[in-house]
Structure formats: C-alpha cells, structure tokens
Amino acid sequence: MSTDTEKHRELLGALRDAQDKGNGSFEKAVTAAFEHVFEHLGPLNDHVSPGGPDGGDRHLQPSESPTLR
C-alpha cells in the first residue's frame, strides 16, 4: 500500500475518532486533512495553471470573458 494511501486512511480515521468529542480534536483532524489536500493541490495547480506556480492569471483569449475565469 502506498504511503499516501496510508496517510489518507490515517486522516479519515482521525476524523471519525474525533467526532462528537467536544475537545478540539475534530478541528485539529479537519485542519490536518485540509493541509494534506492542499499538499496535493499545489503540484496539481502548478501543473495545469497556465499562469504558472506564482498564481498569476493567464492572458484572456480574444473571445473569452473575464468573468468566466
């Protein structure tokens, strides 16, 4: 099993275990899960974003509306 799959199971388990405890552990588990999601999104965004890793917007095509970005 890949390390990332193990991490996903660990994060989901922490979310399940922390539900309804009222001690702040659920919020910590959610934060950890979102941090991991953003670890995945960063490289994906860099790969597909025409603006590049700095997050800049690409130039509009002649027929493209700026509200559709």
Contacts in CASP RR format, 6 or more apart in sequence:
PFRMAT RR
TARGET T0000
AUTHOR 0000-0000-0000
METHOD contacts of the structure
MODEL  1
MSTDTEKHRELLGALRDAQDKGNGSFEKAVTAAFEHVFEHLGPLNDHVSP
GGPDGGDRHLQPSESPTLR
7 36 0 8 1.000
8 36 0 8 1.000
11 29 0 8 1.000
11 32 0 8 1.000
11 33 0 8 1.000
11 36 0 8 1.000
12 33 0 8 1.000
14 25 0 8 1.000
14 29 0 8 1.000
14 32 0 8 1.000
14 33 0 8 1.000
15 26 0 8 1.000
15 29 0 8 1.000
15 30 0 8 1.000
15 33 0 8 1.000
17 25 0 8 1.000
17 29 0 8 1.000
18 24 0 8 1.000
18 25 0 8 1.000
18 26 0 8 1.000
18 28 0 8 1.000
18 29 0 8 1.000
19 26 0 8 1.000
20 26 0 8 1.000
45 53 0 8 1.000
45 55 0 8 1.000
46 52 0 8 1.000
46 53 0 8 1.000
49 55 0 8 1.000
49 56 0 8 1.000
49 58 0 8 1.000
50 58 0 8 1.000
51 57 0 8 1.000
51 58 0 8 1.000
57 69 0 8 1.000
60 66 0 8 1.000
END
